[in-house]
Amino acid sequence: MAVRELDARPAAYAHFPDTGEYRWLELGDGAVYGHAAFAEREDRLELHLSLTRWGGGVRRSLAGDLDWLKQEARRLGKARIMGVRADGEGRFDERLFRFARLYGFTETHVFQTASMEV
């Protein structure tokens, strides 16, 4: 497991605001396997995860990375971590909840958004 906090927003999150609201993480197991972004919200951390590869080793490393994030949430006084999935094509992915349960996420929510340029 290796969580490395980044000073700059990674390409995977180019569509996120770069206003200091989010903290950017690089996730690795000897090689980078993904990135994460998280922001403090009222009583929770909002988590976004982007994986570039998958497998048994990554799954184990990700479990350790989430332990790190839980410790960070506790340090910041947050009661929960909420994983958020956004799809610019408007697709619903049934696999999200199964994936989330692997790591201990139990409360599931569905919400949709729409955007308008002004």
C-alpha positions in Angstrom: 0.0 0.0 0.0 1.2 3.5 -0.8 -0.9 6.6 -0.6 0.9 9.7 -1.8 -0.8 13.1 -1.5 -0.3 15.2 -4.7 0.2 18.9 -4.9 -1.6 19.1 -8.2 -4.8 17.7 -9.6 -4.2 14.5 -11.6 -5.5 14.2 -15.2 -8.2 11.7 -14.1 -9.8 14.6 -12.3 -9.3 17.4 -14.8 -13.1 18.0 -14.7 -13.0 18.7 -11.0 -12.6 22.2 -9.7 -9.0 23.0 -8.7 -10.0 25.4 -5.9 -8.4 23.7 -2.9 -11.6 22.0 -2.0 -10.3 18.6 -2.9 -7.2 16.7 -1.8 -5.6 14.6 -4.5 -4.1 11.1 -3.9 -2.0 8.8 -6.0 -2.5 5.1 -5.1 0.2 2.5 -5.8 1.6 -0.9 -5.0 5.0 -0.4 -6.5 3.4 1.1 -9.6 0.5 3.5 -9.7 -2.9 1.8 -10.0 -5.2 4.7 -9.5 -6.0 8.1 -8.1 -8.5 9.4 -5.6 -10.0 12.8 -4.7 -11.7 13.6 -1.5 -13.2 16.6 0.1 -14.6 17.4 3.6 -18.3 17.7 3.8 -20.3 18.3 7.0 -19.9 15.0 8.9 -18.2 13.0 6.1 -15.5 12.8 3.5 -16.7 12.7 -0.1 -14.5 10.1 -2.0 -13.9 9.7 -5.7 -11.8 6.8 -6.9 -10.3 6.2 -10.4 -8.5 2.9 -11.0 -6.2 2.4 -14.0 -5.7 -1.3 -13.4 -7.3 -4.1 -11.3 -6.4 -7.5 -9.8 -5.9 -9.3 -6.5 -2.9 -7.2 -5.5 -4.7 -4.0 -6.3 -7.7 -5.1 -4.3 -5.5 -5.8 -1.3 -3.7 -2.5 -1.7 -6.9 -0.6 -2.0 -8.1 -2.1 1.2 -5.0 -0.7 2.9 -5.5 2.7 1.2 -9.0 2.8 2.6 -7.7 2.1 6.1 -5.5 5.1 5.6 -8.5 7.2 4.5 -10.5 6.0 7.5 -7.7 7.2 9.8 -7.7 10.5 8.0 -11.5 10.8 8.4 -11.2 10.2 12.1 -8.4 12.7 12.4 -10.6 15.3 10.7 -13.6 14.4 13.0 -15.7 12.9 10.2 -18.2 10.2 11.0 -18.3 8.5 7.6 -16.9 8.3 4.1 -19.3 8.6 1.2 -18.1 7.2 -2.2 -19.5 9.1 -5.2 -19.5 7.9 -8.8 -20.1 10.3 -11.6 -20.6 9.3 -15.2 -20.7 12.0 -17.8 -22.7 9.7 -20.2 -25.6 9.3 -17.7 -25.1 5.6 -17.2 -26.0 3.7 -14.1 -23.5 1.0 -13.1 -24.9 -1.8 -11.0 -21.4 -3.0 -10.1 -20.7 0.0 -7.9 -22.6 -1.3 -4.9 -21.1 -4.8 -5.2 -17.6 -3.2 -5.4 -18.3 -0.8 -2.5 -19.5 -3.7 -0.3 -16.1 -5.4 -0.8 -14.6 -2.6 1.2 -17.2 -2.1 3.9 -19.5 0.5 2.4 -23.1 -0.5 3.4 -25.4 2.5 3.0 -26.3 2.9 -0.7 -27.8 5.9 -2.3 -28.8 6.8 -5.9 -28.9 10.4 -7.0 -28.8 12.0 -10.4 -27.7 15.4 -11.5 -28.1 17.6 -14.6 -25.9 20.5 -15.6 -26.4 23.6 -17.6 -23.8 26.0 -19.1 -24.5 29.6 -18.4 
